[in-house]
Amino acid sequence: MGDYRIEALSDATWPAFEALVAKHNGIFGGCWCMWFQPDADREGQGGGQAAKHRLVVQGRTHHALVMDGDAAVGWCEYGTPEELPRIYHRKEYETSGIEPTRYRLPCFFVDRNHRRRGVATMALHGALDLIAAAGGGTVEGYPRVDVGQKKLSASFLFSGSVGMFTGAGFTRGPDLGRFRCLMRRMVQPA
């Protein structure tokens, strides 16, 4: 894994996060990792970049950043359902009777020059450590279920893979839509 380490997204690490997003043209067409935020948080004040920075300063968005020196090379976004209400197949999720969770892990990103080196897995474990430090609780992710069945562009793996979550101690739950499932685990307080 080299000299990779985990740092929380904060005002101090914002420049590294900002540089990584800018390097990749705003991530997914200018998302700035805002798609899962509430509608009100995603709008106004200059859109993605300004809105994301505002949430970072307010402590209302969380990422476990994988750092290589001073550069961010990947992340796992995490937060409460209130912070991240917009998940794929939300209506199906809400009508299924699934017990509410304390934290969600909806999005991963890895710099194109650092892929296939375990960065996403390190980001996942980093997020779990940061959640433990914040008091722990149930954590869920929504990985792709078709990884390995067909060739996928890395851009479709932003929610991770079942194998990555299983390796981190998650248990598979119901499928959500055609390509995703729910995976959960309990994180004990640190």
Buried (B, 14 or more C-beta within 10 A) or exposed (E): EEEBEBBBBBEEBBEBBBEBBEBBEBBBEEBBBBBBBBEEBBEEEEBBBEBBBBBBEEEBBBBBBBBBEEBBBBBBBBBBBEBBBBBBBEEBBEEEEBEEBBBBBBBBBBBEEBBEBBBBBBBBBBBBBBBBEBEBBBBBBBBBBBBEEEEBEEEEBBBBBBEBBBEBBBEBBEEBEEBBBBBBBEBEEE
